[in-house]
Amino acid sequence: MKIDIFTHIYLKKYMDTLMKKARAPITQRPPPVTELDQRFKWMDKNPDVAQVITLPNTPTENLVSPEDNLVLIKLANDEMAELVAKYPDRFIAAAACLPLIDIDASLKEADRAINQLHLRGIQIFTNINGEPLSTPKFKPLYELMAKYDLPIWIHPLDPPGWGKSPFENQLEFGWVYHTSVAMLALSRAGILEAYPNIKFITHHCGGMVPYNRLRVRQFTASLQKFYADTAIHEIPSALMCGYDYFGADHIVFGTDMPWYDENAVRNTINAVEAMPIPPADRQKIFEGNARRLMKLPIK
């Protein structure tokens, strides 16, 4: 089996409610994000891959009023838990979304999601309504997740105002840049040392960090504690750069499915299989590290 640790999904009840409550029109999402039948057709091309599901961008607090935010968050977490229970061979786990602009509510929802819904961690973004992840008010959330010893997925997000300059471009470099900035902010703040059990999973193989290791060498010990997924698809050499930096125990198979196209999962598998690494390390990347991170049974 291969565990795709970073995939995205919108759920029917959640989407129906969001469409009614959103302050602005919602951008149309590709069918595999919103329609299970289409998603399953894509998944059937790689039947040995089980997915960990998360909500896509954009955070709910940027879409609805504060009053509706928590309602949507709970609805999404409930639906993800239902999918994992109904289709355990397809959806092996889920990461909870949280009402991140309200830390007290986030702590309560994280407790509920982990203890009652059995979700296997939480997802946050590279900034919370423009605030960096190193902001002290987020420390109780990090303390809680360190106590649970379950991972925190970090998804890229443009900060408010980003993209107004012609030099700023989300699709090409923006998100990997924001991931790198968030990682460095957490390292500078000593978060990974303050909470030794904390586990952050970064998208797109750790952003720009592995490729600029000398520029951030004073934070190497902290930055190498992050986990990095393989969602750079067809480039074994780029994966090797991440592998050399983070190590075999901190690389996890992730595809960003269903963005890009239906071949992205297979292309990512092919890239990992083309890496010149020991078979035992490849097994860690495809499955072992994910099971360890999320405390899933070893098969």
N, C-alpha and C positions, 0 to 999 in steps of 0.2 A: 504493500500500500504506500501511497504518497499522500501527505497531508498538505493541502494548499492553505497556508495559514493566514492569507490576506486576500479575501474575496469580498465582494460587495453585493448587497441585495436591498431592494425596497419591498415592503410587504403590503398586502392588499388593504387591510384595515388601516394600517398606518398611512398609506398613500391616500386612501379615500378621505380620511380625516384631515390630512395635510392639505389636500386640494381645497377643502372647505375653509380651512383656518388661515392659510398662507396670506401674508400681507401683499405679496406680488405673485404673478404667474410663475408656475414651476416649470423649469426647462424640461422638455421631453427627454426621457431616459431611454436607452436602447432596450428592446424587449427582454433580453436575458437578465436585466437588472430587476424588472418588474413582473415578468411572466414566467412562472415555474415551468410550463411546458416547453418554452423555448430554451430556458436554461438547461433543462434536463437533456434536450437534444444535443446541446453543446457538450454537456458533461459526459454523455454516452460515448463521445469520441475518445475519452480517456477514462474508462471505467475503474481503473485502479487508483483514481484520485478522489479523495474525500475532502470536502471544503470546510473551512472555518469561516463563518459569515459575520460581516459587520455592515453597519449602515454606510452608504457612500457620503461624500461631501454633498451638501453643505450642512453644518451643524444646525440642529432644529432651532436653537435660540436666534439664529440669523433669519429664520423663515416665519416665525409666528410670535405672538405676544408672549410675555413671560407667563401669563395665566394659562396659556395653552401648551406651553413648553413641556411641563412635567407630564401632562396627560399623554402627549405624543411619545415621550421617552418611555414611559411605562408600557404603552401599547406596543411599541417596537420591540422592547425586550421580551414581552409576553409572546409576541408572534415568533420571534427568533427561537425562543425556547420550545415553542410548539413545533416548529419545523425540525429542530434537532431531535425531538422525541418521535416525530412521525416518520422522518427519513434518516435514521441514524447512519445508514451506509453512505448516504450522500453528504449529509451535514454532520460532521463529527463533533462540532462545537460551535459556540458563538461568543463574541465579545460584546459586552453590554455598552450601550450608549448612556450618557449621563447628562443631566441639566447643568452643564459646567459653569454657568454664570451664577449658580447658587451652590456653594460648596457644601453647606449643611444638607441640602436636598440630594446632592451628589453622593455624599457618604451614605445616606440612608438607602438610596437606590442601588448603590454598589453592593451593600449588604444584602438587600433583597434579591438582586440579580444572581449573586453568588450562592447564597444560602438556600433560597427558595426555588429559583429558576435553574440553578446549576450551570449558569454561564461561566466561562473559564477565564475571565479577565474583563478588562474595560478598554474602550477606545477613547483617546483624547485627540486633540489637534495641535499643530505646531504653535498655535497661539490661541488664547481663549478670549474672544472678543477684543483682540488686539494686545492683550497682556501676554508677556513671555511666560513660558512654563516654569521659569525659575522664580516667579513671584511668590513671596512667602505664604500667601493665603492658600496656595495649592498644596502645601506640605502635609496637611492632614490626609489628603487623598493618597499621597505617596506613602505615608506611614501605614495607612490602611492596607494598601496593596502589598506592601512589604510584609505585613503581618499575615496576609493570606498566602503569600508566596506565589502569586499568580501574575501573569504579565499585563503590561500596559501597551496597547498598540498605539503608535503615534502616526496619525495621518497628516499629510501636508495640507496647509490651508493658507491662502493669501491673507496677510493682515489688512485691516481697513485702509483703503486708499491705494493699495498696490495696483499696478497696472496702468496708472495714469500717465506715466512717463513712457516714451517710445523705447526706452532702454529696458523696460521691465516686460517680461513675457512669461506668462504662467506655464504654457505647454512645453516650451523648450527647456528652460532652466529654473523657472520660479519655484516649483515645488521641491526640487532636489536642493535648491539653495535654502529654502525655509526649513527643510529637515535638518540641514547641516547647522544652521543658526540655532535651532532649538536644542540640538544635541550639545553644542558648545555652551549654550546658556546653562543647561542642566549641569554640565561638567564644571563650569566656572563656579556655580553656586554650591558645589560639593554634595549634590543630591545623591549621587550614586555611592558616595562614601558614608553619608549620614544614614542611609537605609541600605545596608549591605545585601538584603534579600530582594531589592527592587529589580525588576526586569522590564526593560523597554524594548519593544520590537519596532524597528524603523523600516519604512517603505523604501523600495528602490535601492536596496543594498547600501543603506547608510548615507544616501545623498552624495555629497561631494567629499565627505570626510576621508575615505580610504585613499582618494587620489590626491589629497592635499595634506598628507600625514605630517610632512615636515613643518608646515605652517602652524600646526596645532600640537606639536610634539610635547609641549609642556603639559598637555592634558591627555597624553596617550593612555595612561593607566586607567583613567576614567572612561574615555571614549571607547576603549576596547571592551568595556563591560556591556555596551549596547548589543542588541541582536539585530541582524540585517537580513531582509528577505531577498529573494532572487528575482524580483520583478523588474529585470532589465532584459528579459526575454532571450534574445538571440546572440548574446555576446559572451562566450566563455572567458575571453581574456579579461573583461570587466568583472565577471564573477570571481576570477582568480585574484584580482586586485582586492576585492572585498574579503575573500577567503584568507589571503595572506595577512590582512590587517586584523580581522576579527577572530580568525581561527575557526576550525571545523565545528567546535561546540557552540558557536554563536552565529552560524548561518542557517536560515530556515527557508524551506521551499515556499515561495509565494508568487502569485502570478498577476494580481490585480484584476482577476477575472470578474466581470465580463467586459472590461474595457478592451480597447484594441479590437481584436477580431477573434473568431472561434478557433484560430490556430495558435493563439498566444500561449495556451497551456502546453500544447505539444512542443512549441518552439522553446519554451522555458525548460521543459524536461530534457529536450535534446541538448540544450546548452549545459545543463548540469551534468549530463552524461558525457559530454565532451571535455569536461574539466579533468586535467591530468592529476587526479587525487586518488588515494587508496579507496577501495570499495567500502571499507568501514566508515570513512568520512562521508562518502556519498549517501550511505544509509542514514547517517545522522541528519544530513541536510534534508533528505526526502521525508523522513518520518521521525527518527529518534529524538531529535532536539525538540520538535513540536510536542511530542508525547511528554517529554520531561518538563517542558515549560508549563503545559496546561494540566499536568498531573493526570494524564490519560493512561489507561491500562496498557502495558506492554504486550504486544501480540507477537 
